[in-house]
Amino acid sequence: MSDAIAGPGAEQTYFDHLAEGEFHIQHCTACHKAVFYPRAVCPHCGSDALEWRQASGDGVVYATSVVRQRPEKGGVYNVALIDLAEGARMMSRVEGIAPEKVTIGMAVRAEVDRSGDAPLVVFRPAGGGS
């Protein structure tokens, strides 16, 4: 039975995990594929047999872009698509490195950032960055 029917919605469950400092993604027990962004049914096969599993945190930068804005509006940062080791892809950012130094194919590691209004998953270069 899907989370949307049996309890809190999938998105709320995802954010509840983040609030606890844990990064979880859904896995479909029917087709065995990882699912991200949280959903009530698998986008690959349509099954509602989704379960939550803690993500490994390992990923690779699939694409990256530098966003440039005035310092008072947040300054320069990157937006990246990250291919997770589990097979799903997510949008995030890579921190701990200059935005221009983030490269396609870079190995990254996830962490939950709980410093803002809402927790979110960000990535750092695997091995500490430069």
Beta strands, then each sheet from edge to edge (+ up, - down):
strand 1: 24-28
strand 2: 34-35
strand 3: 50-54
strand 4: 58-67
strand 5: 77-84
strand 6: 89-92
strand 7: 107-113
strand 8: 120-125
sheet 1: 2+ 1- 3+
sheet 2: 6+ 5- 4+ 7- 8+
end
